[in-house]
Amino acid sequence: MTKTVTGDFATEDGMRNAMDDLVSTGLPRESVFMDASLMQLKVIIPAATEPEVIEILKRHGPTKLH
């Protein structure tokens, strides 16, 4: 089962850094979507990897995770 984790960010740099970090840990680039107009980073992942993805996103200071 897949799940979407969304991080809201205050800066585009924070989103880009989080995206780069996620991809460098082995997540396929096709699973990470950056929406600069909404300042959101969406990650589509298997449910089992959710804790790891949330940990990575938290390192980059999101204003909200959902």
All heavy atoms as TSV, in Angstrom:
chain	resi	resn	atom	element	x	y	z
A	1	MET	N	N	0.839	-1.177	0.000
A	1	MET	CA	C	0.000	0.000	0.000
A	1	MET	C	C	0.889	1.247	0.000
A	1	MET	O	O	1.870	1.315	0.728
A	1	MET	CB	C	-0.898	-0.017	1.242
A	1	MET	CG	C	-1.785	1.184	1.342
A	1	MET	SD	S	-3.046	1.057	2.611
A	1	MET	CE	C	-2.112	1.455	4.055
A	2	THR	N	N	0.538	2.227	-0.820
A	2	THR	CA	C	1.318	3.462	-0.865
A	2	THR	C	C	0.647	4.539	-0.024
A	2	THR	O	O	-0.544	4.487	0.249
A	2	THR	CB	C	1.488	3.979	-2.301
A	2	THR	OG1	O	0.214	4.245	-2.844
A	2	THR	CG2	C	2.243	2.982	-3.156
A	3	LYS	N	N	1.463	5.492	0.349
A	3	LYS	CA	C	1.006	6.590	1.186
A	3	LYS	C	C	1.672	7.867	0.678
A	3	LYS	O	O	2.789	7.831	0.171
A	3	LYS	CB	C	1.417	6.302	2.623
A	3	LYS	CG	C	0.903	7.282	3.618
A	3	LYS	CD	C	1.032	6.717	5.003
A	3	LYS	CE	C	0.283	7.673	5.898
A	3	LYS	NZ	N	-0.139	7.101	7.113
A	4	THR	N	N	0.983	8.991	0.833
A	4	THR	CA	C	1.573	10.280	0.466
A	4	THR	C	C	1.825	11.078	1.736
A	4	THR	O	O	0.924	11.278	2.535
A	4	THR	CB	C	0.634	11.078	-0.459
A	4	THR	OG1	O	0.385	10.308	-1.639
A	4	THR	CG2	C	1.262	12.406	-0.858
A	5	VAL	N	N	3.080	11.494	1.899
A	5	VAL	CA	C	3.457	12.361	3.008
A	5	VAL	C	C	3.744	13.729	2.408
A	5	VAL	O	O	4.487	13.840	1.426
A	5	VAL	CB	C	4.706	11.831	3.745
A	5	VAL	CG1	C	5.135	12.780	4.840
A	5	VAL	CG2	C	4.443	10.441	4.303
A	6	THR	N	N	3.146	14.763	2.986
A	6	THR	CA	C	3.319	16.122	2.471
A	6	THR	C	C	3.949	16.999	3.533
A	6	THR	O	O	3.521	17.002	4.681
A	6	THR	CB	C	1.956	16.721	2.057
A	6	THR	OG1	O	1.356	15.868	1.088
A	6	THR	CG2	C	2.118	18.114	1.477
A	7	GLY	N	N	4.981	17.723	3.136
A	7	GLY	CA	C	5.614	18.691	4.020
A	7	GLY	C	C	5.393	20.096	3.485
A	7	GLY	O	O	5.615	20.342	2.295
A	8	ASP	N	N	4.909	20.975	4.333
A	8	ASP	CA	C	4.775	22.386	3.979
A	8	ASP	C	C	6.050	23.094	4.422
A	8	ASP	O	O	6.516	22.878	5.552
A	8	ASP	CB	C	3.582	23.024	4.694
A	8	ASP	CG	C	2.249	22.412	4.281
A	8	ASP	OD1	O	2.200	21.717	3.249
A	8	ASP	OD2	O	1.260	22.630	4.995
A	9	PHE	N	N	6.594	23.939	3.570
A	9	PHE	CA	C	7.853	24.611	3.864
A	9	PHE	C	C	7.709	26.123	3.740
A	9	PHE	O	O	6.897	26.621	2.967
A	9	PHE	CB	C	8.951	24.125	2.913
A	9	PHE	CG	C	9.430	22.726	3.228
A	9	PHE	CD1	C	8.753	21.625	2.744
A	9	PHE	CD2	C	10.531	22.522	4.023
A	9	PHE	CE1	C	9.163	20.339	3.032
A	9	PHE	CE2	C	10.956	21.243	4.328
A	9	PHE	CZ	C	10.275	20.153	3.827
A	10	ALA	N	N	8.524	26.833	4.490
A	10	ALA	CA	C	8.525	28.289	4.445
A	10	ALA	C	C	9.432	28.812	3.328
A	10	ALA	O	O	9.239	29.924	2.848
A	10	ALA	CB	C	8.969	28.856	5.794
A	11	THR	N	N	10.418	27.997	2.934
A	11	THR	CA	C	11.354	28.443	1.893
A	11	THR	C	C	11.512	27.377	0.816
A	11	THR	O	O	11.404	26.180	1.080
A	11	THR	CB	C	12.752	28.743	2.471
A	11	THR	OG1	O	13.344	27.520	2.919
A	11	THR	CG2	C	12.688	29.758	3.601
A	12	GLU	N	N	11.793	27.836	-0.377
A	12	GLU	CA	C	12.037	26.909	-1.478
A	12	GLU	C	C	13.344	26.160	-1.270
A	12	GLU	O	O	13.470	24.998	-1.637
A	12	GLU	CB	C	12.056	27.673	-2.809
A	12	GLU	CG	C	11.939	26.748	-3.984
A	12	GLU	CD	C	11.682	27.470	-5.288
A	12	GLU	OE1	O	10.939	28.471	-5.301
A	12	GLU	OE2	O	12.223	27.014	-6.308
A	13	ASP	N	N	14.319	26.814	-0.659
A	13	ASP	CA	C	15.590	26.144	-0.365
A	13	ASP	C	C	15.379	24.944	0.546
A	13	ASP	O	O	15.987	23.891	0.351
A	13	ASP	CB	C	16.589	27.109	0.282
A	13	ASP	CG	C	17.185	28.087	-0.711
A	13	ASP	OD1	O	17.147	27.808	-1.930
A	13	ASP	OD2	O	17.697	29.133	-0.260
A	14	GLY	N	N	14.526	25.100	1.558
A	14	GLY	CA	C	14.226	23.986	2.457
A	14	GLY	C	C	13.613	22.816	1.712
A	14	GLY	O	O	13.963	21.657	1.951
A	15	MET	N	N	12.704	23.116	0.797
A	15	MET	CA	C	12.073	22.057	-0.002
A	15	MET	C	C	13.097	21.355	-0.881
A	15	MET	O	O	13.122	20.134	-0.963
A	15	MET	CB	C	10.982	22.627	-0.910
A	15	MET	CG	C	9.702	22.929	-0.224
A	15	MET	SD	S	8.355	23.271	-1.389
A	15	MET	CE	C	9.027	24.576	-2.405
A	16	ARG	N	N	13.941	22.139	-1.547
A	16	ARG	CA	C	14.954	21.546	-2.436
A	16	ARG	C	C	15.939	20.679	-1.658
A	16	ARG	O	O	16.310	19.597	-2.106
A	16	ARG	CB	C	15.711	22.634	-3.188
A	16	ARG	CG	C	14.902	23.271	-4.263
A	16	ARG	CD	C	15.764	24.184	-5.150
A	16	ARG	NE	N	14.938	25.010	-5.988
A	16	ARG	CZ	C	14.296	24.570	-7.067
A	16	ARG	NH1	N	14.371	23.309	-7.412
A	16	ARG	NH2	N	13.568	25.399	-7.797
A	17	ASN	N	N	16.363	21.167	-0.497
A	17	ASN	CA	C	17.293	20.386	0.313
A	17	ASN	C	C	16.659	19.084	0.782
A	17	ASN	O	O	17.309	18.035	0.783
A	17	ASN	CB	C	17.782	21.201	1.510
A	17	ASN	CG	C	18.686	22.337	1.096
A	17	ASN	OD1	O	19.295	22.317	0.036
A	17	ASN	ND2	N	18.767	23.354	1.936
A	18	ALA	N	N	15.399	19.130	1.189
A	18	ALA	CA	C	14.693	17.922	1.609
A	18	ALA	C	C	14.561	16.951	0.435
A	18	ALA	O	O	14.783	15.744	0.592
A	18	ALA	CB	C	13.328	18.283	2.177
A	19	MET	N	N	14.227	17.467	-0.736
A	19	MET	CA	C	14.091	16.624	-1.911
A	19	MET	C	C	15.422	15.955	-2.249
A	19	MET	O	O	15.485	14.751	-2.485
A	19	MET	CB	C	13.591	17.435	-3.103
A	19	MET	CG	C	13.371	16.590	-4.344
A	19	MET	SD	S	12.570	17.465	-5.694
A	19	MET	CE	C	13.851	18.621	-6.144
A	20	ASP	N	N	16.498	16.731	-2.238
A	20	ASP	CA	C	17.825	16.174	-2.522
A	20	ASP	C	C	18.194	15.098	-1.512
A	20	ASP	O	O	18.757	14.059	-1.875
A	20	ASP	CB	C	18.885	17.277	-2.518
A	20	ASP	CG	C	18.749	18.235	-3.696
A	20	ASP	OD1	O	18.043	17.894	-4.672
A	20	ASP	OD2	O	19.345	19.328	-3.631
A	21	ASP	N	N	17.887	15.332	-0.244
A	21	ASP	CA	C	18.191	14.367	0.813
A	21	ASP	C	C	17.410	13.071	0.599
A	21	ASP	O	O	17.956	11.973	0.718
A	21	ASP	CB	C	17.863	14.986	2.175
A	21	ASP	CG	C	18.574	14.325	3.332
A	21	ASP	OD1	O	19.333	13.356	3.108
A	21	ASP	OD2	O	18.365	14.766	4.481
A	22	LEU	N	N	16.120	13.191	0.277
A	22	LEU	CA	C	15.290	12.002	0.042
A	22	LEU	C	C	15.807	11.185	-1.141
A	22	LEU	O	O	15.922	9.964	-1.069
A	22	LEU	CB	C	13.835	12.410	-0.201
A	22	LEU	CG	C	13.084	12.924	1.022
A	22	LEU	CD1	C	11.817	13.649	0.599
A	22	LEU	CD2	C	12.761	11.782	1.974
A	23	VAL	N	N	16.151	11.854	-2.227
A	23	VAL	CA	C	16.642	11.161	-3.415
A	23	VAL	C	C	18.004	10.525	-3.138
A	23	VAL	O	O	18.268	9.403	-3.567
A	23	VAL	CB	C	16.688	12.121	-4.627
A	23	VAL	CG1	C	17.387	11.483	-5.816
A	23	VAL	CG2	C	15.268	12.549	-5.012
A	24	SER	N	N	18.846	11.201	-2.371
A	24	SER	CA	C	20.176	10.650	-2.088
A	24	SER	C	C	20.118	9.418	-1.183
A	24	SER	O	O	21.058	8.634	-1.151
A	24	SER	CB	C	21.093	11.709	-1.469
A	24	SER	OG	O	20.706	11.989	-0.142
A	25	THR	N	N	19.005	9.233	-0.460
A	25	THR	CA	C	18.862	8.032	0.371
A	25	THR	C	C	18.307	6.852	-0.418
A	25	THR	O	O	18.124	5.774	0.132
A	25	THR	CB	C	17.953	8.281	1.597
A	25	THR	OG1	O	16.653	8.625	1.148
A	25	THR	CG2	C	18.514	9.340	2.494
A	26	GLY	N	N	18.016	7.066	-1.698
A	26	GLY	CA	C	17.586	5.967	-2.550
A	26	GLY	C	C	16.135	6.020	-2.993
A	26	GLY	O	O	15.687	5.134	-3.728
A	27	LEU	N	N	15.395	7.027	-2.568
A	27	LEU	CA	C	14.014	7.168	-3.022
A	27	LEU	C	C	14.029	7.542	-4.500
A	27	LEU	O	O	14.795	8.419	-4.905
A	27	LEU	CB	C	13.329	8.279	-2.221
A	27	LEU	CG	C	11.938	7.993	-1.714
A	27	LEU	CD1	C	11.967	6.887	-0.677
A	27	LEU	CD2	C	11.332	9.218	-1.127
A	28	PRO	N	N	13.204	6.906	-5.310
A	28	PRO	CA	C	13.172	7.269	-6.733
A	28	PRO	C	C	12.733	8.728	-6.911
A	28	PRO	O	O	11.814	9.187	-6.237
A	28	PRO	CB	C	12.125	6.328	-7.328
A	28	PRO	CG	C	11.927	5.250	-6.331
A	28	PRO	CD	C	12.295	5.822	-4.995
A	29	ARG	N	N	13.373	9.433	-7.791
A	29	ARG	CA	C	13.057	10.839	-8.057
A	29	ARG	C	C	11.584	10.998	-8.460
A	29	ARG	O	O	10.956	11.997	-8.157
A	29	ARG	CB	C	13.990	11.368	-9.157
A	29	ARG	CG	C	13.683	12.761	-9.658
A	29	ARG	CD	C	13.816	13.803	-8.546
A	29	ARG	NE	N	13.357	15.091	-8.980
A	29	ARG	CZ	C	12.124	15.582	-8.785
A	29	ARG	NH1	N	11.228	14.875	-8.149
A	29	ARG	NH2	N	11.808	16.773	-9.204
A	30	GLU	N	N	11.035	9.979	-9.096
A	30	GLU	CA	C	9.638	10.021	-9.546
A	30	GLU	C	C	8.650	9.986	-8.383
A	30	GLU	O	O	7.460	10.221	-8.574
A	30	GLU	CB	C	9.339	8.843	-10.477
A	30	GLU	CG	C	10.202	8.789	-11.708
A	30	GLU	CD	C	11.565	8.146	-11.441
A	30	GLU	OE1	O	11.684	7.225	-10.611
A	30	GLU	OE2	O	12.528	8.601	-12.069
A	31	SER	N	N	9.133	9.686	-7.183
A	31	SER	CA	C	8.262	9.601	-5.998
A	31	SER	C	C	8.196	10.906	-5.212
A	31	SER	O	O	7.478	10.997	-4.230
A	31	SER	CB	C	8.763	8.500	-5.063
A	31	SER	OG	O	8.697	7.263	-5.707
A	32	VAL	N	N	8.987	11.896	-5.626
A	32	VAL	CA	C	9.077	13.154	-4.880
A	32	VAL	C	C	8.627	14.296	-5.791
A	32	VAL	O	O	9.179	14.488	-6.879
A	32	VAL	CB	C	10.520	13.405	-4.394
A	32	VAL	CG1	C	10.585	14.641	-3.525
A	32	VAL	CG2	C	11.061	12.197	-3.640
A	33	PHE	N	N	7.620	15.039	-5.338
A	33	PHE	CA	C	7.043	16.125	-6.140
A	33	PHE	C	C	7.109	17.441	-5.368
A	33	PHE	O	O	6.626	17.520	-4.238
A	33	PHE	CB	C	5.584	15.816	-6.483
A	33	PHE	CG	C	5.420	14.529	-7.221
A	33	PHE	CD1	C	5.173	13.359	-6.521
A	33	PHE	CD2	C	5.548	14.478	-8.594
A	33	PHE	CE1	C	5.037	12.151	-7.197
A	33	PHE	CE2	C	5.405	13.283	-9.270
A	33	PHE	CZ	C	5.155	12.113	-8.568
A	34	MET	N	N	7.702	18.451	-5.985
A	34	MET	CA	C	7.801	19.762	-5.352
A	34	MET	C	C	6.822	20.712	-6.031
A	34	MET	O	O	6.836	20.856	-7.248
A	34	MET	CB	C	9.221	20.309	-5.459
A	34	MET	CG	C	9.408	21.588	-4.689
A	34	MET	SD	S	11.122	22.129	-4.561
A	34	MET	CE	C	11.495	22.490	-6.244
A	35	ASP	N	N	5.972	21.335	-5.226
A	35	ASP	CA	C	5.027	22.329	-5.728
A	35	ASP	C	C	5.413	23.680	-5.136
A	35	ASP	O	O	5.049	24.005	-4.010
A	35	ASP	CB	C	3.598	21.945	-5.334
A	35	ASP	CG	C	2.549	22.854	-5.962
A	35	ASP	OD1	O	2.899	24.002	-6.334
A	35	ASP	OD2	O	1.399	22.421	-6.079
A	36	ALA	N	N	6.179	24.465	-5.909
A	36	ALA	CA	C	6.689	25.745	-5.417
A	36	ALA	C	C	5.576	26.753	-5.170
A	36	ALA	O	O	5.695	27.603	-4.290
A	36	ALA	CB	C	7.715	26.309	-6.396
A	37	SER	N	N	4.474	26.656	-5.915
A	37	SER	CA	C	3.392	27.621	-5.718
A	37	SER	C	C	2.681	27.399	-4.374
A	37	SER	O	O	2.208	28.351	-3.760
A	37	SER	CB	C	2.388	27.560	-6.867
A	37	SER	OG	O	1.741	26.304	-6.903
A	38	LEU	N	N	2.623	26.155	-3.918
A	38	LEU	CA	C	2.009	25.845	-2.625
A	38	LEU	C	C	3.039	25.684	-1.507
A	38	LEU	O	O	2.668	25.503	-0.348
A	38	LEU	CB	C	1.184	24.550	-2.718
A	38	LEU	CG	C	-0.037	24.587	-3.618
A	38	LEU	CD1	C	-0.680	23.207	-3.696
A	38	LEU	CD2	C	-1.038	25.616	-3.120
A	39	MET	N	N	4.323	25.714	-1.885
A	39	MET	CA	C	5.431	25.500	-0.940
A	39	MET	C	C	5.289	24.148	-0.242
A	39	MET	O	O	5.434	24.024	0.969
A	39	MET	CB	C	5.514	26.641	0.085
A	39	MET	CG	C	5.801	27.995	-0.532
A	39	MET	SD	S	7.380	28.053	-1.405
A	39	MET	CE	C	8.507	28.070	-0.034
A	40	GLN	N	N	4.996	23.114	-1.051
A	40	GLN	CA	C	4.811	21.769	-0.527
A	40	GLN	C	C	5.710	20.778	-1.253
A	40	GLN	O	O	5.954	20.902	-2.451
A	40	GLN	CB	C	3.368	21.302	-0.692
A	40	GLN	CG	C	2.382	21.996	0.184
A	40	GLN	CD	C	0.988	21.424	0.037
A	40	GLN	OE1	O	0.616	20.894	-1.011
A	40	GLN	NE2	N	0.208	21.533	1.100
A	41	LEU	N	N	6.167	19.800	-0.476
A	41	LEU	CA	C	6.914	18.675	-1.016
A	41	LEU	C	C	6.089	17.434	-0.718
A	41	LEU	O	O	5.782	17.153	0.437
A	41	LEU	CB	C	8.287	18.590	-0.352
A	41	LEU	CG	C	9.267	17.588	-0.934
A	41	LEU	CD1	C	9.625	17.972	-2.374
A	41	LEU	CD2	C	10.520	17.530	-0.093
A	42	LYS	N	N	5.688	16.715	-1.765
A	42	LYS	CA	C	4.868	15.508	-1.613
A	42	LYS	C	C	5.720	14.296	-1.950
A	42	LYS	O	O	6.424	14.298	-2.960
A	42	LYS	CB	C	3.657	15.556	-2.530
A	42	LYS	CG	C	2.719	16.694	-2.192
A	42	LYS	CD	C	1.554	16.755	-3.151
A	42	LYS	CE	C	0.749	18.002	-2.904
A	42	LYS	NZ	N	-0.408	17.816	-2.128
A	43	VAL	N	N	5.633	13.289	-1.092
A	43	VAL	CA	C	6.426	12.082	-1.269
A	43	VAL	C	C	5.480	10.883	-1.272
A	43	VAL	O	O	4.762	10.654	-0.304
A	43	VAL	CB	C	7.463	11.929	-0.136
A	43	VAL	CG1	C	8.403	10.777	-0.425
A	43	VAL	CG2	C	8.249	13.216	0.074
A	44	ILE	N	N	5.483	10.125	-2.365
A	44	ILE	CA	C	4.649	8.935	-2.471
A	44	ILE	C	C	5.546	7.730	-2.198
A	44	ILE	O	O	6.521	7.499	-2.919
A	44	ILE	CB	C	3.996	8.838	-3.862
A	44	ILE	CG1	C	3.126	10.064	-4.092
A	44	ILE	CG2	C	3.185	7.550	-3.991
A	44	ILE	CD1	C	2.589	10.196	-5.488
A	45	ILE	N	N	5.189	7.002	-1.132
A	45	ILE	CA	C	6.059	5.943	-0.632
A	45	ILE	C	C	5.247	4.726	-0.195
A	45	ILE	O	O	4.063	4.839	0.078
A	45	ILE	CB	C	6.858	6.446	0.588
A	45	ILE	CG1	C	5.897	7.064	1.603
A	45	ILE	CG2	C	7.937	7.408	0.182
A	45	ILE	CD1	C	6.476	7.264	2.959
A	46	PRO	N	N	5.918	3.577	-0.072
A	46	PRO	CA	C	5.265	2.450	0.599
A	46	PRO	C	C	5.071	2.807	2.071
A	46	PRO	O	O	5.911	3.493	2.666
A	46	PRO	CB	C	6.265	1.301	0.447
A	46	PRO	CG	C	7.208	1.720	-0.623
A	46	PRO	CD	C	7.213	3.222	-0.623
A	47	ALA	N	N	3.982	2.372	2.661
A	47	ALA	CA	C	3.677	2.714	4.059
A	47	ALA	C	C	4.807	2.335	5.005
A	47	ALA	O	O	5.042	3.020	6.001
A	47	ALA	CB	C	2.373	2.048	4.478
A	48	ALA	N	N	5.544	1.276	4.709
A	48	ALA	CA	C	6.618	0.816	5.597
A	48	ALA	C	C	7.765	1.813	5.718
A	48	ALA	O	O	8.489	1.812	6.724
A	48	ALA	CB	C	7.148	-0.529	5.111
A	49	THR	N	N	7.954	2.680	4.730
A	49	THR	CA	C	9.068	3.630	4.780
A	49	THR	C	C	8.657	4.998	5.330
A	49	THR	O	O	9.476	5.912	5.382
A	49	THR	CB	C	9.703	3.810	3.390
A	49	THR	OG1	O	8.720	4.320	2.500
A	49	THR	CG2	C	10.268	2.507	2.852
A	50	GLU	N	N	7.411	5.139	5.755
A	50	GLU	CA	C	6.922	6.430	6.246
A	50	GLU	C	C	7.767	7.014	7.384
A	50	GLU	O	O	8.126	8.197	7.327
A	50	GLU	CB	C	5.462	6.327	6.674
A	50	GLU	CG	C	4.902	7.646	7.175
A	50	GLU	CD	C	3.468	7.541	7.647
A	50	GLU	OE1	O	2.940	6.420	7.769
A	50	GLU	OE2	O	2.874	8.601	7.896
A	51	PRO	N	N	8.121	6.250	8.422
A	51	PRO	CA	C	8.907	6.850	9.519
A	51	PRO	C	C	10.238	7.433	9.048
A	51	PRO	O	O	10.642	8.512	9.481
A	51	PRO	CB	C	9.129	5.690	10.492
A	51	PRO	CG	C	8.026	4.736	10.203
A	51	PRO	CD	C	7.762	4.861	8.723
A	52	GLU	N	N	10.919	6.750	8.135
A	52	GLU	CA	C	12.199	7.245	7.620
A	52	GLU	C	C	12.014	8.540	6.835
A	52	GLU	O	O	12.777	9.497	6.995
A	52	GLU	CB	C	12.852	6.182	6.730
A	52	GLU	CG	C	14.179	6.624	6.161
A	52	GLU	CD	C	14.800	5.591	5.236
A	52	GLU	OE1	O	14.194	4.528	5.003
A	52	GLU	OE2	O	15.897	5.878	4.736
A	53	VAL	N	N	10.989	8.596	6.003
A	53	VAL	CA	C	10.723	9.792	5.202
A	53	VAL	C	C	10.367	10.969	6.106
A	53	VAL	O	O	10.852	12.089	5.910
A	53	VAL	CB	C	9.618	9.516	4.157
A	53	VAL	CG1	C	9.118	10.801	3.533
A	53	VAL	CG2	C	10.130	8.562	3.097
A	54	ILE	N	N	9.544	10.738	7.113
A	54	ILE	CA	C	9.182	11.802	8.051
A	54	ILE	C	C	10.417	12.322	8.774
A	54	ILE	O	O	10.589	13.536	8.929
A	54	ILE	CB	C	8.098	11.315	9.032
A	54	ILE	CG1	C	6.774	11.182	8.279
A	54	ILE	CG2	C	7.953	12.267	10.214
A	54	ILE	CD1	C	5.649	10.571	9.087
A	55	GLU	N	N	11.297	11.427	9.183
A	55	GLU	CA	C	12.542	11.838	9.853
A	55	GLU	C	C	13.380	12.733	8.943
A	55	GLU	O	O	13.899	13.766	9.368
A	55	GLU	CB	C	13.337	10.601	10.269
A	55	GLU	CG	C	14.700	10.901	10.824
A	55	GLU	CD	C	14.677	11.685	12.131
A	55	GLU	OE1	O	13.709	11.531	12.899
A	55	GLU	OE2	O	15.624	12.451	12.372
A	56	ILE	N	N	13.508	12.357	7.687
A	56	ILE	CA	C	14.286	13.154	6.734
A	56	ILE	C	C	13.640	14.521	6.525
A	56	ILE	O	O	14.322	15.546	6.526
A	56	ILE	CB	C	14.455	12.396	5.400
A	56	ILE	CG1	C	15.346	11.172	5.619
A	56	ILE	CG2	C	15.032	13.309	4.322
A	56	ILE	CD1	C	15.375	10.203	4.457
A	57	LEU	N	N	12.327	14.553	6.350
A	57	LEU	CA	C	11.643	15.832	6.155
A	57	LEU	C	C	11.817	16.741	7.374
A	57	LEU	O	O	12.057	17.944	7.226
A	57	LEU	CB	C	10.153	15.614	5.875
A	57	LEU	CG	C	9.809	15.016	4.513
A	57	LEU	CD1	C	8.329	14.683	4.433
A	57	LEU	CD2	C	10.214	15.953	3.391
A	58	LYS	N	N	11.729	16.182	8.567
A	58	LYS	CA	C	11.866	16.985	9.791
A	58	LYS	C	C	13.234	17.658	9.890
A	58	LYS	O	O	13.351	18.728	10.462
A	58	LYS	CB	C	11.628	16.123	11.025
A	58	LYS	CG	C	10.173	15.827	11.280
A	58	LYS	CD	C	10.008	15.010	12.555
A	58	LYS	CE	C	8.566	14.738	12.868
A	58	LYS	NZ	N	8.425	13.931	14.096
A	59	ARG	N	N	14.256	17.035	9.335
A	59	ARG	CA	C	15.609	17.621	9.356
A	59	ARG	C	C	15.670	18.966	8.633
A	59	ARG	O	O	16.577	19.755	8.852
A	59	ARG	CB	C	16.607	16.684	8.676
A	59	ARG	CG	C	16.905	15.438	9.416
A	59	ARG	CD	C	17.951	14.650	8.654
A	59	ARG	NE	N	17.810	13.239	8.947
A	59	ARG	CZ	C	18.249	12.263	8.181
A	59	ARG	NH1	N	18.863	12.529	7.041
A	59	ARG	NH2	N	18.083	11.010	8.530
A	60	HIS	N	N	14.719	19.199	7.746
A	60	HIS	CA	C	14.759	20.389	6.907
A	60	HIS	C	C	13.733	21.449	7.305
A	60	HIS	O	O	13.471	22.380	6.556
A	60	HIS	CB	C	14.603	19.980	5.440
A	60	HIS	CG	C	15.715	19.092	5.007
A	60	HIS	ND1	N	16.961	19.572	4.674
A	60	HIS	CD2	C	15.795	17.742	4.915
A	60	HIS	CE1	C	17.757	18.561	4.363
A	60	HIS	NE2	N	17.074	17.423	4.506
A	61	GLY	N	N	13.162	21.306	8.494
A	61	GLY	CA	C	12.332	22.351	9.081
A	61	GLY	C	C	11.006	22.645	8.420
A	61	GLY	O	O	10.703	23.828	8.186
A	62	PRO	N	N	10.191	21.633	8.138
A	62	PRO	CA	C	8.875	21.953	7.570
A	62	PRO	C	C	8.009	22.670	8.596
A	62	PRO	O	O	8.168	22.474	9.801
A	62	PRO	CB	C	8.295	20.572	7.233
A	62	PRO	CG	C	8.945	19.655	8.215
A	62	PRO	CD	C	10.335	20.202	8.414
A	63	THR	N	N	7.106	23.478	8.103
A	63	THR	CA	C	6.174	24.160	9.019
A	63	THR	C	C	5.043	23.225	9.414
A	63	THR	O	O	4.418	23.421	10.452
A	63	THR	CB	C	5.593	25.427	8.369
A	63	THR	OG1	O	4.949	25.059	7.135
A	63	THR	CG2	C	6.682	26.451	8.110
A	64	LYS	N	N	4.788	22.211	8.570
A	64	LYS	CA	C	3.731	21.238	8.847
A	64	LYS	C	C	3.994	19.967	8.059
A	64	LYS	O	O	4.472	20.028	6.936
A	64	LYS	CB	C	2.387	21.851	8.449
A	64	LYS	CG	C	1.188	20.985	8.722
A	64	LYS	CD	C	-0.085	21.708	8.311
A	64	LYS	CE	C	-1.301	20.815	8.535
A	64	LYS	NZ	N	-2.518	21.442	8.026
A	65	LEU	N	N	3.666	18.828	8.666
A	65	LEU	CA	C	3.705	17.546	7.977
A	65	LEU	C	C	2.310	16.953	7.997
A	65	LEU	O	O	1.648	16.965	9.032
A	65	LEU	CB	C	4.665	16.581	8.657
A	65	LEU	CG	C	6.151	16.866	8.510
A	65	LEU	CD1	C	6.963	15.898	9.361
A	65	LEU	CD2	C	6.584	16.752	7.057
A	66	HIS	N	N	1.881	16.430	6.869
A	66	HIS	CA	C	0.574	15.760	6.812
A	66	HIS	C	C	0.554	14.746	5.702
A	66	HIS	O	O	1.451	14.618	4.938
A	66	HIS	CB	C	-0.577	16.763	6.685
A	66	HIS	CG	C	-0.393	17.839	5.668
A	66	HIS	ND1	N	-1.023	17.812	4.472
A	66	HIS	CD2	C	0.367	18.963	5.664
A	66	HIS	CE1	C	-0.692	18.889	3.780
A	66	HIS	NE2	N	0.163	19.602	4.490
